[in-house]
Amino acid sequence: MRNAAGTRVRCSRGRGWVTVEGDPADYWISAGDEMQVRSPGRVVIEAYPGGELQVTLPTGRCGRQAV
């Protein structure tokens, strides 16, 4: 996903992985965890087998995104 600043990622089941362009850290989230992307760069979001993630775009942003 491009221009991801303000995007929220919530894990409702299992585990997920989030990596953000320009951020040296990778983020592992588990059921009940939520994070907000702060960088305007690209982001890769992946649910692991059995995992479920919800991605919420910032208010005012809609349309097609490469996910």
C-alpha positions as CSV (number, residue, x, y, z in Angstrom):
1,M,0.0,0.0,0.0
2,R,1.4,3.4,-0.9
3,N,1.1,6.7,1.1
4,A,0.0,4.7,4.2
5,A,0.3,7.5,6.8
6,G,-2.6,7.3,9.2
7,T,-3.7,3.8,8.2
8,R,-4.7,1.6,11.2
9,V,-4.1,-2.1,11.3
10,R,-5.9,-4.3,13.9
11,C,-5.3,-8.0,14.5
12,S,-8.5,-9.7,15.5
13,R,-7.2,-13.3,15.4
14,G,-3.8,-15.0,15.1
15,R,-0.8,-12.9,14.1
16,G,0.2,-10.3,11.5
17,W,3.3,-8.7,10.2
18,V,3.7,-5.0,9.2
19,T,6.7,-3.4,7.6
20,V,6.9,0.2,6.7
21,E,9.3,1.8,4.1
22,G,12.0,3.8,5.8
23,D,11.5,2.2,9.3
24,P,14.2,-0.3,10.2
25,A,11.8,-2.2,12.5
26,D,9.2,-4.8,11.5
27,Y,6.1,-5.0,13.6
28,W,4.4,-8.2,14.8
29,I,0.9,-7.8,16.0
30,S,-1.2,-10.4,17.8
31,A,-4.9,-10.7,18.5
32,G,-6.2,-7.6,20.1
33,D,-3.2,-5.4,19.0
34,E,-3.7,-2.3,16.9
35,M,-1.1,0.0,15.3
36,Q,-1.2,3.2,13.3
37,V,1.2,3.7,10.4
38,R,3.0,7.1,10.8
39,S,5.2,7.1,7.7
40,P,3.9,8.4,4.4
41,G,5.8,5.6,2.6
42,R,4.8,2.2,1.4
43,V,3.6,-0.5,3.8
44,V,3.4,-4.3,3.5
45,I,0.7,-6.0,5.7
46,E,0.5,-9.7,6.0
47,A,-1.7,-12.0,8.1
48,Y,-0.2,-15.4,8.9
49,P,-2.2,-18.6,8.4
50,G,-5.3,-18.4,10.6
51,G,-4.8,-14.7,11.2
52,E,-7.3,-12.0,10.5
53,L,-6.4,-8.3,10.1
54,Q,-8.6,-5.2,9.5
55,V,-7.1,-2.3,7.7
56,T,-8.7,1.1,8.1
57,L,-7.7,4.0,5.9
58,P,-7.6,7.5,7.3
59,T,-10.7,9.6,7.1
60,G,-11.1,11.2,3.7
61,R,-9.1,8.5,1.9
62,C,-10.9,6.0,-0.2
63,G,-10.6,4.3,-3.5
64,R,-8.5,1.5,-4.8
65,Q,-5.2,0.6,-3.1
66,A,-2.8,-2.0,-4.0
67,V,-3.0,-4.4,-1.1
